[in-house]
């Protein structure tokens, strides 16, 4: 017997909702759990400023009284107003390999979305682009990253059976970290620097970075990503939230800023030592011993770095600014002993972004997909 329950968004319920995923993947060598407390904060209407323009509902399915699946329904009214569409999103979705369970979960979200006037269901997506998005369809035997979704291979088949079809794909690459800066990158960076009066900036103080460029960094992301698939512009409250949440975690060696002659920010590259193994060991929990594994993940030796984001001001895109960023970052990767770099998701149609990896040994190792269905 299948029972589907809509959860009140209390902290206790949101923790159960989040921990279902961690339990479902226990022992899987490729799955990387989220930090449970971070997901609970993201899902909480009291904590996440995205609820200024979003609404959400959370459902769990039970088979014979035992947890069997979970799903979130999300409506981003800001994106819908900008796109003049009536889309609901689904996200934070996991389920056992049981068609009755997946059918019950999606029926619950579809019914919820229709009562709010929505015409279409798309996902997996979160509240904004800084949440996990895209269902894995290739690369099930590759270690996941902290910024991406891992799912079992049966998930896409369940969605197709329920009438969902491909909406958009993202691809991911793993690159070899070279022994030195590629000569062509150095040459392009020198030309761009002289032609446009640009230079890279490094910080050793997180406080100074936040004070001088914290807000500008997120405003730049809004500019650079505007127009991308289902992008949700970050509000001022969200910017404050993310500055507080994320910038304190960064190793500033792995952050590169590009500014013009007036010190205006025109490009940023943010990378982070891979936390995949540390999160696996902690099972996404800080306590009782998870903090130790997470601290070692941040401070210890590692052979892999995650390229979390690259953003360039629109008027400087396709002018070689990326070369400036990576001529600054590659020596840091070498210094820290990284052998591989993960690109994280890029839209499959974004050939210009993918073209920047041609100077490195690279392999496209994962593909993920958003699906859609008229409701």
Secondary structure in CASP SS format (residue, H / E / C, confidence):
PFRMAT SS
TARGET T0000
AUTHOR 0000-0000-0000
METHOD secondary structure of the structure
MODEL  1
X C 1.00
X E 1.00
X E 1.00
X E 1.00
X E 1.00
X E 1.00
X E 1.00
X C 1.00
X C 1.00
X C 1.00
X H 1.00
X H 1.00
X H 1.00
X H 1.00
X H 1.00
X H 1.00
X H 1.00
X H 1.00
X H 1.00
X H 1.00
X H 1.00
X H 1.00
X H 1.00
X H 1.00
X C 1.00
X C 1.00
X C 1.00
X C 1.00
X C 1.00
X C 1.00
X C 1.00
X C 1.00
X C 1.00
X C 1.00
X C 1.00
X H 1.00
X H 1.00
X H 1.00
X H 1.00
X H 1.00
X H 1.00
X H 1.00
X H 1.00
X C 1.00
X C 1.00
X C 1.00
X C 1.00
X C 1.00
X H 1.00
X H 1.00
X H 1.00
X H 1.00
X C 1.00
X E 1.00
X E 1.00
X E 1.00
X E 1.00
X E 1.00
X E 1.00
X E 1.00
X E 1.00
X E 1.00
X E 1.00
X C 1.00
X C 1.00
X E 1.00
X E 1.00
X E 1.00
X E 1.00
X E 1.00
X E 1.00
X E 1.00
X E 1.00
X E 1.00
X E 1.00
X E 1.00
X H 1.00
X H 1.00
X H 1.00
X H 1.00
X H 1.00
X H 1.00
X H 1.00
X C 1.00
X C 1.00
X C 1.00
X E 1.00
X E 1.00
X E 1.00
X E 1.00
X E 1.00
X E 1.00
X E 1.00
X E 1.00
X E 1.00
X C 1.00
X C 1.00
X C 1.00
X H 1.00
X H 1.00
X H 1.00
X H 1.00
X H 1.00
X H 1.00
X H 1.00
X H 1.00
X H 1.00
X H 1.00
X H 1.00
X H 1.00
X H 1.00
X H 1.00
X H 1.00
X H 1.00
X H 1.00
X C 1.00
X C 1.00
X C 1.00
X C 1.00
X E 1.00
X E 1.00
X E 1.00
X E 1.00
X C 1.00
X C 1.00
X C 1.00
X C 1.00
X C 1.00
X C 1.00
X C 1.00
X C 1.00
X C 1.00
X C 1.00
X C 1.00
X E 1.00
X E 1.00
X E 1.00
X E 1.00
X C 1.00
X C 1.00
X C 1.00
X C 1.00
X C 1.00
X C 1.00
X C 1.00
X C 1.00
X C 1.00
X C 1.00
X C 1.00
X C 1.00
X C 1.00
X C 1.00
X C 1.00
X H 1.00
X H 1.00
X H 1.00
X H 1.00
X H 1.00
X H 1.00
X H 1.00
X H 1.00
X C 1.00
X C 1.00
X C 1.00
X E 1.00
X E 1.00
X E 1.00
X E 1.00
X E 1.00
X E 1.00
X E 1.00
X E 1.00
X E 1.00
X E 1.00
X E 1.00
X E 1.00
X C 1.00
X C 1.00
X C 1.00
X C 1.00
X C 1.00
X C 1.00
X H 1.00
X H 1.00
X H 1.00
X H 1.00
X H 1.00
X H 1.00
X H 1.00
X H 1.00
X H 1.00
X H 1.00
X H 1.00
X H 1.00
X H 1.00
X H 1.00
X C 1.00
X C 1.00
X E 1.00
X E 1.00
X E 1.00
X C 1.00
X C 1.00
X C 1.00
X C 1.00
X H 1.00
X H 1.00
X H 1.00
X H 1.00
X H 1.00
X H 1.00
X H 1.00
X H 1.00
X H 1.00
X H 1.00
X H 1.00
X H 1.00
X H 1.00
X H 1.00
X H 1.00
X H 1.00
X H 1.00
X H 1.00
X H 1.00
X H 1.00
X C 1.00
X C 1.00
X C 1.00
X C 1.00
X C 1.00
X C 1.00
X C 1.00
X C 1.00
X C 1.00
X C 1.00
X H 1.00
X H 1.00
X H 1.00
X H 1.00
X H 1.00
X H 1.00
X H 1.00
X H 1.00
X H 1.00
X H 1.00
X H 1.00
X H 1.00
X H 1.00
X H 1.00
X C 1.00
X C 1.00
X H 1.00
X H 1.00
X H 1.00
X E 1.00
X E 1.00
X E 1.00
X E 1.00
X E 1.00
X C 1.00
X C 1.00
X C 1.00
X C 1.00
X C 1.00
X E 1.00
X E 1.00
X E 1.00
X E 1.00
X E 1.00
X E 1.00
X E 1.00
X E 1.00
X E 1.00
X C 1.00
X C 1.00
X H 1.00
X H 1.00
X H 1.00
X H 1.00
X H 1.00
X H 1.00
X H 1.00
X C 1.00
X C 1.00
X C 1.00
X C 1.00
X C 1.00
X C 1.00
X C 1.00
X H 1.00
X H 1.00
X H 1.00
X H 1.00
X H 1.00
X H 1.00
X H 1.00
X H 1.00
X H 1.00
X H 1.00
X C 1.00
X C 1.00
X C 1.00
X C 1.00
X E 1.00
X E 1.00
X E 1.00
X E 1.00
X E 1.00
X E 1.00
X E 1.00
X E 1.00
X E 1.00
X C 1.00
X H 1.00
X H 1.00
X H 1.00
X C 1.00
X C 1.00
X C 1.00
X C 1.00
X H 1.00
X H 1.00
X H 1.00
X H 1.00
X H 1.00
X H 1.00
X H 1.00
X H 1.00
X H 1.00
X H 1.00
X H 1.00
X H 1.00
X H 1.00
X H 1.00
X H 1.00
X C 1.00
X C 1.00
X C 1.00
X C 1.00
X E 1.00
X E 1.00
X E 1.00
X C 1.00
X C 1.00
X C 1.00
X E 1.00
X E 1.00
X C 1.00
X C 1.00
X C 1.00
X H 1.00
X H 1.00
X H 1.00
X H 1.00
X H 1.00
X H 1.00
X H 1.00
X H 1.00
X H 1.00
X C 1.00
X C 1.00
X E 1.00
X E 1.00
X E 1.00
X E 1.00
X E 1.00
X E 1.00
X E 1.00
X E 1.00
X E 1.00
X E 1.00
X E 1.00
X E 1.00
X E 1.00
X C 1.00
END
